[in-house]
Structures are given as C-alpha cells and as structure tokens.
Amino acid sequence: MLDSKNIKVTGWKDRKQVLEHLNNNDIFILTSLWEGLPISILEAMFMKKICIVSNCIGNKDVIENSKNGFIANSKEDFIKIVESIKNNEYNLDSIKQNAYKDLEEKYNIKLMVKKYLKEYGEDKI
C-alpha cells in the first residue's frame, strides 16, 4: 500500500479527471504487476511527464530505463529513482524529449494502423 504524506491514492477516475491530475504533477508512477500496452504511459509521455514504472511486460516494452523513463524492480527502486530525480542526477529535459520522440515514432496512429494491418491482414479488420 502506498502510504506516504506526499502520495495521494485517488481511486478510479475518468479520463478527463486523470489528465487534469496528471497535468498538475511532474512524475507519473505506474506500479502494475502486469500490463498489455499501457495507454496511461503513452499519455504521460505525450504530456512530457517523467515516467517511473514497474518492471513488467508492457511497461518495459515502452520504457527504456534512464533513456525515456525509469524502470523499478522494487519499492526501494521507486524511492531511489524519485530521490535521484529530486537531486537533479538526470537530465530530465532529455528524458522527456526522448519519451515524446519515441511516442511520435513508435506509437503514432498511422504507424499503429499499419502494424495492425500487417499483423491481422487488411481483410480481417
């Protein structure tokens, strides 16, 4: 359970509320045990937020550690990464730009449609 004074567990929110909340924060943390393709990470990358995610399929397929975000293997890793960010140990502007660039190059709608058509065939969609 996340139980720190500086963490607010909001519970389920609709998309508009989530985007408003994300817009008011600098860091996006996703502690999932499993994911598919996490749209929430893509939205955070689009909004140029620093992403810190758990090391699970889906998350680690999108985030390259220390390049476009951070991957944590444990609660202690999440803490160390946040402390490192707080202590200016990373070029956060570069990480944000890399994340945004990856989003544009790997996850744009035109590219995703092409990938689906290639995978499933035009006649099946």
HUBEL-V170856 format. One record per helix or strand. SS is the DSSP state (a for helix, b for strand). FROM is the first residue (numbers start at 1). TO is the last residue. If there is no record, write none. Layout:
BEGIN
ss=<SS | SS>
from=<FROM | FROM>
to=<TO | TO>
END
This chain:
BEGIN
ss=<a | b | a | b | a | b | b | a | a | a | a>
from=<15 | 27 | 39 | 50 | 59 | 65 | 69 | 75 | 92 | 109 | 122>
to=<23 | 30 | 46 | 54 | 62 | 65 | 72 | 86 | 106 | 120 | 124>
END
